[in-house]
Structure formats: C-alpha cells, structure tokens
Amino acid sequence: MDEFNASKPIYLQLADRIQRQILSGDMKAGEKLPSIRDMGIKYSMNPNTVQRAYSELERQGILETKRGQGTFVSERQDRLVLQRDKLKHEQIQQFVHVMQEMGYSVAEILSGLEEYLNHVERGG
C-alpha cells in the first residue's frame, strides 16, 4: 500500500483503498477480510483506525460483519453497483472541477480525454 497523506483522515484513506479493491473486483462478494488486528499489523496501523475504516464501509453497505466469524465483502450486488457508480461520479466530478479551475472548456476537456483514452487503447 502506498504512503498515507495528511490531507484526509487515515481511516478514510484505508476505507477508500479497500473500497477500490472491492469495486475493481480484486476482492469478491462474500470474501472474508483480514481481522482488524491482522490488517493493523499488515499496514502498521492502530487497530482502532482499522475498525473505523471497517465501520465506515459497513455503514455504506460494502462490508458486513458476521458475529463470531469476521468481516466480509457484501454479497448484495445492488449495493456494490451503487457504490461503484457513486465513486465513478465523484472521480469525474473532481477531475472536471480541477480542469475547469485550470481554465479548460468542456470541449477541451472532452477532446483531451478522448485523446488520452485513444492513446491508452493503443497500448501507450
């Protein structure tokens, strides 16, 4: 995992990273997450911080805690699809906002994005 930064609480950064792993398919529906203690050790993080991240994702419906069994990725595909769409919208909104702050018009943003995606599609 990359370094955490001070611009956002660490537990939210961890929650974001776990969420991206789930929404990208790296972690599957129903998959068990490491225990809070193990996750804390893995990332040299206080277990309370991990607990807050897990709780945040549970509040969003992405994780489910089964008493005595652990924490699992939600099996509710509708919730995962909804979160994936929400994350996409947030990322696009942030990108467009930054580009507009830099003075780019909608047409310039679309043109630049199209150029970039064509480049990526060609393997560049």
C-alpha positions in Angstrom: 0.0 0.0 0.0 1.2 3.5 -0.8 2.0 6.0 1.9 -0.9 7.7 3.5 -1.1 11.5 3.3 -2.2 14.1 5.9 -4.9 15.6 3.7 -7.6 13.1 4.8 -8.0 11.0 7.9 -6.1 7.7 7.7 -9.2 5.6 8.4 -11.0 7.2 5.4 -7.9 6.6 3.2 -7.9 3.0 4.2 -11.6 2.7 3.6 -11.2 4.2 0.2 -8.5 1.7 -0.7 -10.5 -1.3 0.5 -13.5 0.0 -1.4 -11.5 0.3 -4.6 -10.2 -3.2 -4.2 -13.8 -4.5 -3.8 -15.3 -2.4 -6.6 -12.5 -3.3 -9.1 -13.0 -7.0 -8.4 -9.8 -7.6 -6.6 -11.9 -8.7 -3.6 -15.0 -10.7 -4.4 -18.5 -10.6 -2.9 -18.6 -12.8 0.2 -14.8 -12.7 0.6 -13.5 -12.5 4.2 -11.3 -9.6 5.1 -8.3 -9.9 7.3 -9.1 -9.4 11.0 -8.8 -5.9 12.4 -5.7 -7.0 14.3 -4.1 -8.6 11.2 -4.9 -5.6 9.0 -3.4 -3.3 11.6 -0.2 -5.3 11.6 -0.1 -5.5 7.8 -0.2 -1.7 7.5 1.5 -0.8 10.7 -1.8 0.8 11.8 -3.6 1.1 15.1 -6.5 -1.4 15.3 -8.9 1.4 16.2 -8.1 3.0 12.9 -8.8 -0.2 11.0 -12.0 -0.6 13.0 -13.2 2.9 12.0 -12.4 2.1 8.3 -14.4 -1.2 8.5 -17.2 0.5 10.3 -17.4 3.2 7.6 -17.6 0.6 4.9 -20.2 -1.3 6.8 -22.2 1.9 7.1 -22.1 2.2 3.4 -23.2 -1.4 2.9 -20.0 -2.5 1.3 -18.9 -4.8 4.2 -20.9 -7.0 6.6 -19.8 -8.2 10.0 -20.9 -11.6 11.0 -20.7 -12.1 14.7 -18.0 -14.6 15.6 -17.0 -15.1 12.0 -15.4 -11.8 10.9 -15.9 -9.1 8.3 -16.9 -9.9 4.8 -17.5 -8.1 1.5 -21.2 -7.6 1.0 -22.9 -10.1 -1.2 -25.6 -7.5 -2.2 -24.6 -6.8 -5.8 -27.0 -3.9 -5.9 -25.1 -2.1 -3.1 -21.8 -2.7 -4.8 -23.0 -1.5 -8.1 -24.5 1.6 -6.5 -21.2 2.4 -4.7 -19.2 1.8 -7.9 -21.4 4.3 -9.8 -21.1 6.8 -6.9 -17.3 6.5 -6.9 -17.2 7.0 -10.7 -19.3 10.1 -10.4 -17.2 11.5 -7.6 -13.9 10.9 -9.6 -15.3 12.5 -12.8 -16.7 15.5 -10.8 -13.3 16.0 -9.1 -11.4 15.7 -12.5 -13.7 18.2 -14.3 -13.6 20.6 -11.4 -9.8 20.7 -11.4 -9.7 21.0 -15.2 -12.2 23.9 -15.1 -10.2 25.6 -12.4 -7.2 25.4 -14.8 -9.3 27.2 -17.4 -10.2 24.4 -19.7 -13.5 24.5 -21.5 -15.8 21.5 -21.7 -14.8 21.0 -25.3 -11.1 21.0 -24.4 -11.7 18.6 -21.5 -13.6 16.2 -23.8 -11.0 16.5 -26.6 -8.1 15.8 -24.1 -9.9 12.9 -22.5 -10.7 11.4 -25.9 -7.0 11.7 -27.0 -5.8 10.2 -23.8 -8.3 7.2 -24.0 -7.3 6.6 -27.6 -3.7 6.6 -26.6 -4.3 4.1 -23.8 -6.4 1.9 -26.1 -3.5 1.7 -28.5 -1.3 0.4 -25.7 0.5 3.7 -25.0 
